[in-house]
Structure formats: C-alpha cells, structure tokens
C-alpha cells in the first residue's frame, strides 16, 4: 500500500518529537517532575497527531500526570480536575461562542453569499483578476459575518471555483484565492479564535477585536494586491472576462428609459421627471430608481455633516475668571483672597454658612435693584462666579476636513458621471446582498468596539440579526433551524471541552514544574525581545503544520503567556501576531484543513497538490503581514489605544 506524503511527514515529525524527548530525559542528570511535564507535552502532541480527540487527550494526560505528581493520591487528583472544570464553566466570555457560531450558521444559510459574489463579480468586472478579487472580497465580508472557516471555504468552493475554472483561471491561483480568503475568518472579528485566546491569556476580547480589525483589512488588501499584480503580469493565469460575462440585463422599464433618453442613469431619471419620458414608464418607478441612485449622495452628505460636527466641535468651556466677571460691576477680587485657588482658578470661599443656604433652601428671590447696587460683594458672589462659564463657539473647520470633503465630492461626481443603468442594476444588487451584511456587522462589531455592549450581548444581537436575515430572504424553515442548532451545539461543545481539557492539562503542567523549567530554559538563552518574538512565532508557525489553531491556543499559549512579562511584550500585541500566524494552521501543507475542505467540493481533476501549490504564495504574504505588524505595531494597537486608553 502506498503511503501518502503527508502521512510520511507526520510519522517523521512524531519520530523527531519522541527522539528529542528521549534525548532530553537521558541527558538529564536527574529526572525531575519538570521533565515529566515536558514528556507529557510531547505525548499529547504525538497522540493528537495520531488522531486521538484533543479535548479528551488533554484531560486524560493531565489526570494521569497529576496523579503521578500527587504521588498517586486519587482524591487530590479528582479535586484538581473538578476545580479546573468549574473555573472554565464560570468564564462568562465563553457564552459568546455559541451565539457567534449560531449567527454564522444562520447567515450562511440565508443564501447571501451567492448574491454577494455575483454582484461583486459584476462590479469588479474591469479589474485585473476580477473573479479572484471578487472571491477574496466576498470571503472577507462573509468571514466578518460568520467567522466559520470551513463554511466559507466550502461555499466559495461550490460557488466561485466552477466559475473561475470556466473563465480559464489557473487551478492553483483559483484554489489559493479561495483557501486564503476563507481563512480570513480566523483573524477578522468576530473571530472565535480571538475569544479563545482572550479567555486563555486573560486579555480583553473587546480590545482584541479592535486590534485585529486593521491587521485583517491589511492582510485582505495584500491578498488582493498580489492577485491584481499577478493578473497584470501574467494575464494567461487569469484571463479578463468577456463582454458576454459582463453583460447585465436591464428591466424593461429601465431599458425604455435608456433607449429613449440616455444610458447615463442620473441625468436620464431627472429628465424623465421633467416630462421627457416614455409614457409607458410610471412616475413612481422613476422616483424609486432615482431614490436608489441618490443614496450615495445622501450617505456622503450625512457623513460630511457628521465629520464637520466633530471637526468644528468647540473645546470644553472653562470657568470665567473672577476679574472678568467683576469687571462688569466695577469690582475686582483682591490678589491673595480666598476666591483664588492654588491652581489659579476659583475656589469655594471658606466657612460661610450663608453661602450654602440658597443651595439648601432652593431658588431665592433676587434682591431689589437698589440693594444690589449698594450691597458689598458677598462670599456667594465668588461661588456664583465659579459657576459661570464662557460661551462656547465652534472652531473653524481644518484644512484636512476641506481636502477630504473635496476629494469625496470629486469621487462622487465621478461616480455619477460613470453611473450607467447597467451599473445602477449592479449597485442595486450590492444593496440587496452587501448592505444587510454590513448592517449586521456594524451592529455586532460596532456595539463591541464602541463599548455599547459586551461580546456576549453583541453576539446575542448578531444571532437575532442572522435569524431576521434568514426570514427576510425567505430561507428560514424548521430544517434549517434544526441544522444550525445542531452544528452550533457540536462546535460549541468541542470548544468548551477543549477549554476544560486545557485547564486540567495546564494545571498538571504547572504542578509538575514544566512551566518553570521552560521559563528557566528560555531565560537562560539571554534572548532579546525581538529574538524571543521571532523564536515564538517560528515555533507557532511550525506547530501550525500538524496542529489546528484550537490545539495551539489551548496547549501552548498557557506556556508562552507567562514569559511575556520577562521580555516586556504586550499580551494584546502578542495575540495579534499569533492570530496572523495561526492562519498558517489552515494554509500550511501537509495538514492544511482549508485544502481538504476545498478538495471535498472540487471537480475530480483538481488535485490536492495543486491546491497546496496555490496556497504557498499566500502563506508568504502572511509572513510579510506578520513582519509589517511587528515593524509597525500601531497597525494593531492604534485603535485599542484610541478607544480604551486615556
């Protein structure tokens, strides 16, 4: 029987792990509990590679080695297991996982991805590599709405791969675009992986979501730039679409307007309203089309008004100076008086019971004009002066605002100059497919990032939104609901059992002293911060070959996280690097799950080796993205610092 290459790779890797562990134990002058902890770690990795269930392998190994560490005390072993499991069950953040997963499965079954891909495919028809670019864009949007890698890769394999192959696209490029785009759900919020990392590392999931937003956009942008450059340099790999493939049929009434007046949508609709129209086109239809065409103008006007409001917002009003207030009545506060505070402002006059009486008794009648003119200034006057604030005035708009508004107006003018009735139909298709997803994404991520809701509350809103989308697009039925609930329960149970197994394993590893041994070994290497980050990311990159991201997070992050303080590494920044790196767990041969998802729905002539070959350039782009994030940490840290840190 011929053994496949990936099996040989797995066997060789397991042999290396076992040999390395044996050498470590044999070379040690004395085998300590710490060495047993490292042996437990090696056995867990080998068992997972052999196909044993990850969660139960972690629990089983953890309990066996805990029993050894407690010198065969079964009572203490069971107590540790129960305490570790209860600690995981009390983590509120994990409640958001089934809700986000349920939202993803509902959105997947709302059949929006097909409409989104079709509309983007037509909108980007003249872009080099338009089908591949539309695939990546669709994957990015759909990953943001679902976060389920397997679902996105499988659906795009069924939807985009046949069209790309029919259009003459190279098999490797097509497979690479689908698998790389589908894996964006690992990084782009609402990513389940970020929730798992946050719960494991003790990092705020809200800040992780804010931090991963721009790295996710950056990675998707790098993918799209690569595809466009490749299509420009080697057009044979991605031939441009023919005129027939770019053709958009017009509704009969719209076609009548196009022929009788003009094919440029906005002028034709305006002229039709003035009376120069075909009598067979109702006014209501013209108004509805005009309303759709003017939507970008309305959005631009609202955005510009909001930007102007923020840009010209007055500074916080300061209390008026006592001298200015007294100048109106010819009175001035003497220097050094009790009305002057140590900070140069106004302070409450000391010990005056009379000054407090009006506040306690309510509003008092003002004194007569003669009494007010002759009465000396009371201590209450200084207190009243402190309450008076200078009138606030808006500041002039900055030059940057006017430049931005001018650029936006120019882009809008170009949009309407090029807006034909065919493009208007494409725009309507985008509104019907992209806009509902955009609203759902903004409702979920916006509420989390802006602090309006916790991840769990936002996940509940997202689940409700996915349900409403399925109902609105007439895809909801009992079978769909049953399948979504079953898949959600299956996925959530897997993740939660992984957490329980990880907690037991981590407790056993720490009890044996394995963490202390690893820490001494790493610190003994005298690494700099950069060297530590490079070493850790290389280890995670290699682990991504045989293991999935869930296993890497729950097994190895508890080992890495305690080391971060020694090197001054922010756990949030480290999590973003890990999130970018862990995409290799789905893209790196020979155990690339995305490749197997795609192979399962591909035509028979598409081989696994072709899929692997198409994934390799995108793996290189991931490495570039990691380097960029390390060199420019603000890509990931700017938004969390802006929103959550003073």
C-alpha positions as CSV (number, residue, x, y, z in Angstrom):
1,X,0.0,0.0,0.0
2,X,1.4,3.4,-1.0
3,X,1.6,5.9,1.9
4,X,0.8,9.5,1.1
5,X,3.4,12.2,1.5
6,X,1.5,13.9,4.3
7,X,1.5,10.7,6.3
8,X,5.2,10.3,5.9
9,X,5.7,13.9,7.1
10,X,3.5,13.2,10.2
11,X,5.4,10.0,11.0
12,X,8.8,11.7,10.7
13,X,7.6,14.6,12.8
14,X,6.3,12.3,15.5
15,X,9.6,10.3,15.5
16,X,11.5,13.6,15.9
17,X,9.4,14.6,18.9
18,X,9.8,11.2,20.6
19,X,13.5,11.1,19.9
20,X,14.0,14.7,21.2
21,X,12.1,13.9,24.4
22,X,14.1,10.7,24.9
23,X,17.4,12.5,24.5
24,X,16.3,15.2,26.9
25,X,15.4,12.6,29.6
26,X,18.5,10.5,29.1
27,X,20.8,13.6,29.2
28,X,19.3,14.9,32.4
29,X,21.4,14.1,35.5
30,X,18.2,13.6,37.4
31,X,14.7,13.2,36.1
32,X,12.5,15.7,37.9
33,X,8.8,16.5,37.8
34,X,9.6,19.2,35.3
35,X,11.0,16.7,32.9
36,X,7.8,14.6,33.3
37,X,5.8,17.7,32.4
38,X,7.8,18.1,29.2
39,X,7.3,14.4,28.4
40,X,3.5,14.9,29.0
41,X,3.6,17.8,26.5
42,X,5.4,15.6,23.9
43,X,3.0,12.7,24.4
44,X,0.0,15.0,24.0
45,X,1.2,16.3,20.6
46,X,2.0,12.8,19.3
47,X,-1.4,11.5,20.5
48,X,-3.2,14.3,18.7
49,X,-1.2,13.7,15.5
50,X,-2.3,10.1,15.7
51,X,-5.9,11.2,15.7
52,X,-7.0,10.9,19.3
53,X,-9.6,13.5,20.3
54,X,-7.8,16.6,21.5
55,X,-10.0,17.5,24.5
56,X,-10.1,14.0,26.0
57,X,-6.4,13.5,25.3
58,X,-5.6,16.7,27.3
59,X,-7.9,15.6,30.1
60,X,-6.5,12.1,30.2
61,X,-2.9,13.0,30.1
62,X,-3.5,15.8,32.7
63,X,-5.2,13.5,35.1
64,X,-2.6,10.7,34.8
65,X,0.4,13.0,35.3
66,X,-1.4,14.9,38.1
67,X,-1.9,11.6,39.8
68,X,1.8,10.9,39.5
69,X,2.7,14.4,40.8
70,X,0.4,13.9,43.8
71,X,2.2,10.6,44.5
72,X,-0.8,8.5,43.5
73,X,-3.3,10.5,45.6
74,X,-6.6,10.0,43.8
75,X,-8.6,12.4,46.0
76,X,-6.3,15.4,45.2
77,X,-6.3,14.5,41.5
78,X,-10.1,14.5,41.3
79,X,-10.3,17.7,43.3
80,X,-8.0,19.5,40.9
81,X,-10.0,18.2,37.9
82,X,-13.3,19.5,39.4
83,X,-11.8,22.9,40.3
84,X,-10.3,23.3,36.9
85,X,-13.5,22.4,35.1
86,X,-15.6,24.7,37.4
87,X,-13.2,27.6,36.7
88,X,-13.8,27.2,33.0
89,X,-17.5,26.9,33.4
90,X,-17.6,30.2,35.3
91,X,-16.0,32.2,32.4
92,X,-18.7,34.5,31.1
93,X,-16.8,35.3,27.9
94,X,-17.4,31.7,26.6
95,X,-21.1,32.4,26.4
96,X,-20.5,34.4,23.3
97,X,-19.0,31.4,21.4
98,X,-22.3,29.5,20.8
99,X,-24.1,32.8,19.9
100,X,-21.5,33.9,17.4
101,X,-21.4,30.4,15.9
102,X,-25.2,30.3,15.7
103,X,-25.2,33.7,13.9
104,X,-22.6,32.4,11.4
105,X,-24.6,29.3,10.5
106,X,-27.8,31.3,10.1
107,X,-26.1,33.8,7.8
108,X,-24.5,31.0,5.9
109,X,-28.0,29.5,5.2
110,X,-29.6,32.9,4.3
111,X,-28.1,32.4,0.8
112,X,-26.5,35.9,0.8
113,X,-23.0,34.7,-0.3
114,X,-24.2,33.8,-3.8
115,X,-25.8,37.2,-4.4
116,X,-22.8,39.0,-2.9
117,X,-20.3,37.1,-5.1
118,X,-22.4,37.7,-8.2
119,X,-22.8,41.5,-7.6
120,X,-19.1,41.9,-6.7
121,X,-18.1,39.8,-9.7
122,X,-20.0,42.3,-12.0
123,X,-18.9,45.4,-10.1
124,X,-15.2,44.5,-10.4
125,X,-15.5,43.1,-14.0
126,X,-12.9,45.5,-15.4
127,X,-10.4,44.9,-12.5
128,X,-7.4,42.6,-13.4
129,X,-8.2,39.1,-11.9
130,X,-11.8,40.3,-11.2
131,X,-13.1,36.8,-10.3
132,X,-10.2,36.2,-7.8
133,X,-10.6,39.7,-6.4
134,X,-14.3,39.3,-6.0
135,X,-13.7,35.9,-4.3
136,X,-11.3,37.4,-1.8
137,X,-13.6,40.4,-1.1
138,X,-16.6,38.1,-0.7
139,X,-14.6,35.8,1.7
140,X,-13.5,38.8,3.7
141,X,-17.1,40.2,4.1
142,X,-18.6,36.7,4.7
143,X,-15.8,35.9,7.2
144,X,-16.7,39.0,9.1
145,X,-20.3,38.0,9.3
146,X,-19.7,34.3,10.1
147,X,-16.2,33.6,11.3
148,X,-16.6,29.9,10.3
149,X,-13.6,29.0,8.1
150,X,-14.9,25.6,6.9
151,X,-18.2,27.1,5.9
152,X,-16.7,30.0,3.9
153,X,-14.2,27.7,2.1
154,X,-16.8,25.1,1.3
155,X,-19.4,27.6,0.0
156,X,-16.9,29.5,-2.1
157,X,-15.5,26.2,-3.5
158,X,-19.0,25.4,-4.7
159,X,-19.8,28.9,-5.9
160,X,-16.6,30.5,-7.2
161,X,-14.3,27.7,-8.2
162,X,-16.5,26.4,-11.1
163,X,-16.9,30.0,-12.5
164,X,-13.1,30.6,-12.2
165,X,-12.2,27.4,-13.9
166,X,-14.9,28.1,-16.6
167,X,-13.3,31.6,-17.1
168,X,-9.9,30.0,-17.9
169,X,-8.3,30.7,-14.5
170,X,-5.4,28.7,-13.4
171,X,-6.3,25.9,-10.9
172,X,-3.6,26.9,-8.4
173,X,-4.5,30.6,-8.4
174,X,-8.2,29.8,-8.0
175,X,-7.6,27.3,-5.1
176,X,-5.2,29.7,-3.4
177,X,-7.6,32.7,-3.6
178,X,-10.5,30.6,-2.1
179,X,-8.5,29.0,0.7
180,X,-6.7,32.2,1.7
181,X,-9.8,34.2,1.6
182,X,-11.8,31.6,3.6
183,X,-9.2,31.6,6.3
184,X,-9.6,35.4,7.0
185,X,-12.4,34.4,9.4
186,X,-9.7,33.3,11.9
187,X,-8.4,36.8,12.2
188,X,-11.2,39.2,11.3
189,X,-13.7,39.8,14.1
190,X,-16.0,38.3,15.3
191,X,-13.4,35.5,15.3
192,X,-14.0,32.6,17.7
193,X,-10.2,32.2,17.8
194,X,-9.8,35.7,19.4
195,X,-12.4,34.8,22.0
196,X,-10.5,31.6,22.8
197,X,-7.1,33.4,23.0
198,X,-8.6,36.2,25.2
199,X,-10.1,33.7,27.6
200,X,-6.8,31.7,27.7
201,X,-4.4,34.7,28.0
202,X,-6.7,36.9,30.2
203,X,-6.8,39.7,27.5
204,X,-9.9,41.7,26.8
205,X,-11.8,40.3,23.9
206,X,-13.1,43.8,23.1
207,X,-9.6,45.1,22.7
208,X,-8.6,42.1,20.7
209,X,-11.5,42.7,18.3
210,X,-10.5,46.4,18.0
211,X,-6.8,45.4,17.5
212,X,-7.5,42.8,14.9
213,X,-9.6,45.0,12.7
214,X,-6.9,46.8,10.8
215,X,-4.5,43.8,10.5
216,X,-7.4,41.8,9.0
217,X,-8.0,44.6,6.4
218,X,-4.3,44.8,5.8
219,X,-4.0,41.0,5.1
220,X,-7.0,41.0,2.8
221,X,-5.6,44.0,1.0
222,X,-2.3,42.3,0.5
223,X,-4.0,39.3,-1.0
224,X,-6.0,41.5,-3.4
225,X,-2.9,43.5,-4.4
226,X,-1.0,40.3,-5.1
227,X,-3.8,38.9,-7.3
228,X,-4.1,42.1,-9.3
229,X,-0.4,42.3,-9.9
230,X,-0.2,38.6,-10.9
231,X,-3.1,39.1,-13.3
232,X,-1.4,42.2,-14.8
233,X,1.9,40.5,-15.2
234,X,0.6,37.1,-16.3
235,X,-2.8,37.6,-17.8
236,X,-2.8,34.0,-19.1
237,X,-3.3,32.8,-15.5
238,X,-6.4,35.0,-15.0
239,X,-8.0,36.0,-18.4
240,X,-10.2,39.1,-18.4
241,X,-14.0,38.4,-18.6
242,X,-15.6,38.5,-21.9
243,X,-18.4,41.0,-22.9
244,X,-21.0,38.3,-22.5
245,X,-19.9,37.5,-19.0
246,X,-20.0,41.2,-18.0
247,X,-23.5,41.7,-19.6
248,X,-26.2,42.9,-17.2
249,X,-29.7,42.6,-18.5
250,X,-32.0,45.7,-17.8
251,X,-35.6,45.6,-16.7
252,X,-38.0,46.5,-19.5
253,X,-38.9,49.9,-18.0
254,X,-35.3,50.8,-17.3
255,X,-34.3,49.8,-20.8
256,X,-37.1,52.0,-22.2
257,X,-35.6,55.0,-20.3
258,X,-32.1,54.1,-21.5
259,X,-33.1,54.0,-25.2
260,X,-35.4,57.0,-25.2
261,X,-33.3,59.4,-23.2
262,X,-29.8,58.4,-22.2
263,X,-27.9,55.5,-20.7
264,X,-26.4,57.7,-18.0
265,X,-28.7,57.0,-15.1
266,X,-28.9,60.2,-13.1
267,X,-29.5,62.7,-16.0
268,X,-31.9,60.4,-17.7
269,X,-34.0,59.9,-14.5
270,X,-34.0,63.7,-13.8
271,X,-35.1,64.5,-17.4
272,X,-37.8,61.8,-17.2
273,X,-39.2,63.6,-14.2
274,X,-39.4,66.8,-16.1
275,X,-41.7,65.3,-18.7
276,X,-39.2,64.0,-21.3
277,X,-40.1,60.4,-20.7
278,X,-41.7,57.5,-22.3
279,X,-45.4,57.5,-21.4
280,X,-45.1,53.8,-20.5
281,X,-42.8,54.4,-17.6
282,X,-44.7,55.3,-14.4
283,X,-43.6,58.2,-12.3
284,X,-43.5,56.0,-9.2
285,X,-40.9,53.7,-10.9
286,X,-38.8,56.7,-11.9
287,X,-38.8,58.0,-8.3
288,X,-37.9,54.7,-6.9
289,X,-34.9,54.4,-9.3
290,X,-33.9,58.0,-8.5
291,X,-34.0,57.3,-4.8
292,X,-31.6,54.3,-5.2
293,X,-29.3,56.4,-7.4
294,X,-29.2,59.3,-4.9
295,X,-28.4,57.0,-1.9
296,X,-24.6,57.6,-2.2
297,X,-25.2,61.4,-2.3
298,X,-27.3,61.1,0.9
299,X,-24.7,59.0,2.6
300,X,-22.0,61.4,1.6
301,X,-24.0,64.4,2.9
302,X,-24.6,62.7,6.2
303,X,-21.0,61.6,6.6
304,X,-19.7,65.1,5.7
305,X,-22.1,66.8,8.2
306,X,-21.1,64.4,10.9
307,X,-17.4,65.0,10.2
308,X,-17.9,68.7,10.2
309,X,-19.7,68.5,13.5
310,X,-16.8,66.6,15.0
311,X,-14.2,68.8,13.3
312,X,-15.6,72.1,14.5
313,X,-16.7,70.9,17.9
314,X,-15.7,73.7,20.5
315,X,-13.2,73.0,23.2
316,X,-14.7,72.3,26.6
317,X,-15.8,75.6,28.1
318,X,-13.7,76.9,31.0
319,X,-15.0,78.8,34.1
320,X,-14.8,82.6,33.6
321,X,-12.1,84.4,35.5
322,X,-13.3,86.4,38.5
323,X,-11.7,89.6,37.3
324,X,-13.6,89.5,34.0
325,X,-16.9,88.8,35.8
326,X,-16.3,91.6,38.3
327,X,-15.3,94.0,35.6
328,X,-18.9,94.3,34.6
329,X,-19.8,95.8,38.1
330,X,-16.6,97.6,38.7
331,X,-15.4,95.1,41.3
332,X,-12.2,93.1,41.3
333,X,-11.1,90.3,43.5
334,X,-8.1,91.3,45.6
335,X,-5.0,89.2,45.0
336,X,-4.4,86.5,47.5
337,X,-8.0,86.5,48.5
338,X,-9.8,83.2,49.3
339,X,-11.5,83.3,46.0
340,X,-8.3,82.3,44.3
341,X,-7.4,78.7,44.3
342,X,-3.9,77.3,44.4
343,X,-4.3,76.2,40.8
344,X,-5.2,79.7,39.5
345,X,-8.9,79.1,39.2
346,X,-11.7,79.9,41.6
347,X,-12.2,78.1,44.9
348,X,-15.2,78.0,47.3
349,X,-14.9,80.7,50.0
350,X,-14.1,79.2,53.3
351,X,-16.5,78.6,56.1
352,X,-19.5,80.6,55.0
353,X,-22.8,79.0,56.1
354,X,-24.7,81.8,54.4
355,X,-23.3,80.8,51.1
356,X,-24.7,77.3,51.4
357,X,-28.2,78.3,52.4
358,X,-29.5,79.1,49.0
359,X,-28.4,75.7,47.7
360,X,-30.2,74.0,50.5
361,X,-33.3,76.2,50.6
362,X,-33.9,76.2,46.9
363,X,-34.2,79.2,44.5
364,X,-34.3,82.6,46.2
365,X,-35.9,85.8,45.2
366,X,-33.4,88.2,43.8
367,X,-32.7,91.4,45.9
368,X,-34.1,94.7,44.8
369,X,-32.0,96.7,42.4
370,X,-31.2,99.4,45.0
371,X,-30.0,96.8,47.5
372,X,-27.9,95.1,44.8
373,X,-26.2,98.3,43.9
374,X,-25.3,99.3,47.4
375,X,-24.6,95.8,48.9
376,X,-21.0,94.7,49.2
377,X,-20.0,91.6,47.4
378,X,-20.9,88.6,49.5
379,X,-18.9,85.3,49.5
380,X,-21.7,83.7,47.5
381,X,-20.8,86.0,44.6
382,X,-17.4,84.3,44.2
383,X,-19.1,81.0,44.3
384,X,-21.5,82.1,41.6
385,X,-18.6,83.4,39.5
386,X,-17.1,79.9,39.5
387,X,-20.3,78.5,38.1
388,X,-20.4,80.9,35.1
389,X,-18.8,79.6,32.0
390,X,-17.6,81.4,28.9
391,X,-19.8,80.9,25.9
392,X,-18.6,78.1,23.6
393,X,-18.1,78.8,20.0
394,X,-17.4,76.4,17.2
395,X,-13.9,76.3,15.8
396,X,-13.2,76.8,12.1
397,X,-13.0,73.6,10.1
398,X,-9.5,72.4,9.5
399,X,-7.8,72.2,6.1
400,X,-7.8,68.5,6.3
401,X,-11.6,68.4,6.5
402,X,-12.0,70.6,3.4
403,X,-9.4,68.5,1.5
404,X,-11.3,65.3,2.5
405,X,-14.6,66.8,1.6
406,X,-13.3,68.0,-1.8
407,X,-11.8,64.5,-2.6
408,X,-15.1,62.9,-1.6
409,X,-17.1,65.3,-3.7
410,X,-14.9,64.6,-6.7
411,X,-15.2,60.9,-6.2
412,X,-19.0,61.3,-6.0
413,X,-19.1,63.4,-9.2
414,X,-17.0,60.7,-11.0
415,X,-19.4,58.0,-9.7
416,X,-22.4,59.8,-11.1
417,X,-20.6,60.5,-14.4
418,X,-19.9,56.8,-14.9
419,X,-23.3,55.6,-13.4
420,X,-25.0,53.9,-16.3
421,X,-28.2,52.0,-16.0
422,X,-26.2,48.7,-16.0
423,X,-24.1,49.9,-13.2
424,X,-27.2,51.1,-11.3
425,X,-28.5,47.5,-11.5
426,X,-25.2,46.2,-10.1
427,X,-25.5,48.8,-7.4
428,X,-29.0,47.6,-6.5
429,X,-27.6,44.0,-6.4
430,X,-25.0,45.2,-4.0
431,X,-27.6,46.9,-1.8
432,X,-29.6,43.7,-1.6
433,X,-26.6,41.5,-0.7
434,X,-23.9,43.6,0.9
435,X,-26.0,46.2,2.8
436,X,-27.8,43.7,5.1
437,X,-24.5,42.1,6.0
438,X,-22.9,45.5,6.5
439,X,-25.7,46.4,8.9
440,X,-25.3,43.2,10.8
441,X,-21.5,43.6,11.0
442,X,-21.8,47.2,12.2
443,X,-24.5,46.2,14.8
444,X,-22.3,43.5,16.2
445,X,-18.7,44.8,15.9
446,X,-19.7,48.5,16.3
447,X,-21.5,47.8,19.6
448,X,-18.5,45.9,20.9
449,X,-15.8,48.3,19.8
450,X,-17.6,51.4,20.9
451,X,-18.3,49.9,24.3
452,X,-22.1,49.8,23.9
453,X,-22.3,46.1,24.6
454,X,-20.2,43.2,25.8
455,X,-19.2,40.5,23.4
456,X,-21.9,38.2,24.8
457,X,-24.6,40.8,24.4
458,X,-23.4,41.7,20.9
459,X,-23.3,38.0,20.0
460,X,-27.0,37.7,21.0
461,X,-27.8,40.7,18.8
462,X,-25.9,39.0,16.0
463,X,-27.8,35.8,16.4
464,X,-31.1,37.7,16.3
465,X,-29.8,39.5,13.2
466,X,-28.9,36.3,11.5
467,X,-32.3,34.9,12.2
468,X,-34.0,38.0,10.8
469,X,-31.8,37.9,7.6
470,X,-32.8,34.2,7.1
471,X,-36.5,35.2,7.5
472,X,-36.2,38.3,5.2
473,X,-34.6,36.3,2.4
474,X,-37.2,33.5,2.8
475,X,-34.6,30.9,3.6
476,X,-35.9,30.1,7.1
477,X,-37.6,26.8,7.9
478,X,-37.6,24.2,10.6
479,X,-34.9,22.1,8.9
480,X,-32.6,25.0,8.6
481,X,-33.1,25.9,12.3
482,X,-32.5,22.3,13.4
483,X,-29.3,22.0,11.4
484,X,-28.0,25.4,12.7
485,X,-28.7,24.4,16.3
486,X,-27.1,21.0,15.9
487,X,-24.0,22.4,14.3
488,X,-23.8,25.2,16.9
489,X,-24.1,22.7,19.7
490,X,-21.4,20.5,18.1
491,X,-18.9,23.3,17.6
492,X,-19.6,24.9,21.0
493,X,-19.2,21.6,22.8
494,X,-15.9,21.0,21.1
495,X,-14.5,24.4,22.1
496,X,-15.8,24.2,25.7
497,X,-14.5,20.6,26.2
498,X,-11.2,21.9,24.8
499,X,-11.1,24.6,27.5
500,X,-11.8,22.0,30.2
501,X,-9.1,19.7,28.9
502,X,-6.7,22.7,28.6
503,X,-7.4,23.8,32.1
504,X,-6.7,20.3,33.5
505,X,-3.6,19.9,31.3
506,X,-2.3,23.4,32.3
507,X,-2.8,22.7,36.0
508,X,-0.9,19.4,35.7
509,X,1.9,21.0,33.7
510,X,2.3,23.8,36.3
511,X,2.1,21.3,39.2
512,X,4.9,19.2,37.7
513,X,7.0,22.3,37.3
514,X,7.1,22.1,33.5
515,X,6.3,25.8,33.1
516,X,9.2,26.7,35.5
517,X,11.6,24.5,33.5
518,X,10.6,26.1,30.2
519,X,10.9,29.6,31.7
520,X,14.4,28.9,33.0
521,X,15.4,27.4,29.7
522,X,14.2,30.4,27.7
523,X,15.6,33.0,30.1
524,X,18.9,31.1,30.1
525,X,19.3,31.8,26.4
526,X,19.6,35.5,27.1
527,X,17.3,36.5,24.3
528,X,16.3,40.0,23.4
529,X,12.7,41.0,22.9
530,X,13.0,40.7,19.1
531,X,14.7,37.3,19.3
532,X,12.0,36.0,21.7
533,X,9.2,37.1,19.4
534,X,10.9,35.6,16.4
535,X,11.5,32.3,18.2
536,X,7.9,32.1,19.5
537,X,6.4,32.9,16.1
538,X,8.6,30.3,14.4
539,X,7.5,27.7,16.9
540,X,3.9,28.6,16.3
541,X,4.4,28.6,12.6
542,X,5.9,25.0,12.8
543,X,3.1,23.9,15.1
544,X,0.6,25.1,12.6
545,X,1.7,22.2,10.2
546,X,0.5,19.3,12.3
547,X,-2.0,21.0,14.7
548,X,-5.1,23.2,14.3
549,X,-5.3,26.6,15.9
550,X,-7.6,25.4,18.7
551,X,-4.9,22.9,19.9
552,X,-2.1,25.5,19.6
553,X,-4.1,28.1,21.6
554,X,-5.2,25.8,24.5
555,X,-2.0,23.8,24.8
556,X,0.9,26.2,24.0
557,X,-0.5,29.7,24.9
558,X,-0.5,28.9,28.6
559,X,3.2,28.2,28.2
560,X,4.0,31.3,26.2
561,X,1.9,33.9,28.1
562,X,3.8,33.8,31.4
563,X,7.0,34.5,29.5
564,X,5.8,37.8,28.1
565,X,6.4,39.9,31.2
566,X,10.1,38.9,31.2
567,X,10.5,40.4,27.7
568,X,8.2,43.3,28.1
569,X,5.7,42.1,25.4
570,X,2.1,43.3,25.5
571,X,-0.2,40.2,25.6
572,X,-2.6,42.1,23.2
573,X,0.2,42.7,20.6
574,X,1.4,39.1,21.0
575,X,-2.2,37.9,20.4
576,X,-2.4,39.8,17.2
577,X,0.9,38.3,16.0
578,X,-0.4,34.9,16.9
579,X,-3.7,35.5,15.2
580,X,-1.9,36.3,11.9
581,X,0.4,33.4,12.4
582,X,-2.3,30.9,13.2
583,X,-3.8,31.3,9.7
584,X,-0.9,29.0,8.7
585,X,-2.7,26.3,10.6
586,X,-5.2,26.2,7.8
587,X,-2.9,27.1,4.9
588,X,0.3,25.1,5.6
589,X,0.8,21.7,4.0
590,X,0.6,18.8,4.7
591,X,-2.2,19.2,7.3
592,X,-4.0,22.3,5.8
593,X,-7.6,21.9,6.7
594,X,-8.7,24.5,4.2
595,X,-7.2,22.4,1.4
596,X,-9.2,19.4,2.5
597,X,-12.4,21.5,2.7
598,X,-11.9,22.7,-0.8
599,X,-10.9,19.3,-2.2
600,X,-14.1,17.9,-0.9
601,X,-16.2,20.1,-3.2
602,X,-13.8,20.4,-6.1
603,X,-14.1,18.7,-9.5
604,X,-12.2,15.4,-9.7
605,X,-9.4,16.9,-11.9
606,X,-8.4,19.4,-9.2
607,X,-5.7,17.6,-7.2
608,X,-4.6,18.2,-3.6
609,X,-1.1,19.1,-4.8
610,X,-2.4,21.8,-7.0
611,X,-4.4,23.3,-4.0
612,X,-1.2,23.1,-1.9
613,X,0.8,24.8,-4.6
614,X,-1.8,27.6,-4.9
615,X,-1.7,28.2,-1.1
616,X,2.0,28.7,-0.8
617,X,2.2,32.3,-2.2
618,X,-0.5,33.4,0.2
619,X,1.5,31.8,3.1
620,X,4.4,34.1,2.0
621,X,2.0,37.1,2.1
622,X,1.1,36.1,5.7
623,X,4.7,36.2,6.7
624,X,5.0,39.6,5.1
625,X,1.9,40.7,7.1
626,X,3.5,39.5,10.4
627,X,6.7,41.4,9.6
628,X,4.7,44.5,8.8
629,X,2.7,44.2,12.1
630,X,5.9,43.8,14.1
631,X,7.7,46.7,12.4
632,X,4.6,48.9,12.7
633,X,2.7,47.8,15.9
634,X,0.4,50.8,15.5
635,X,-1.5,48.9,12.8
636,X,-2.9,46.7,15.6
637,X,-2.5,48.9,18.7
638,X,-3.7,52.3,17.4
639,X,-7.5,51.6,17.6
640,X,-7.5,49.9,21.0
641,X,-5.3,52.8,22.4
642,X,-7.6,55.4,20.9
643,X,-10.8,53.8,22.2
644,X,-9.9,52.3,25.5
645,X,-6.8,54.0,26.9
646,X,-6.6,57.6,28.2
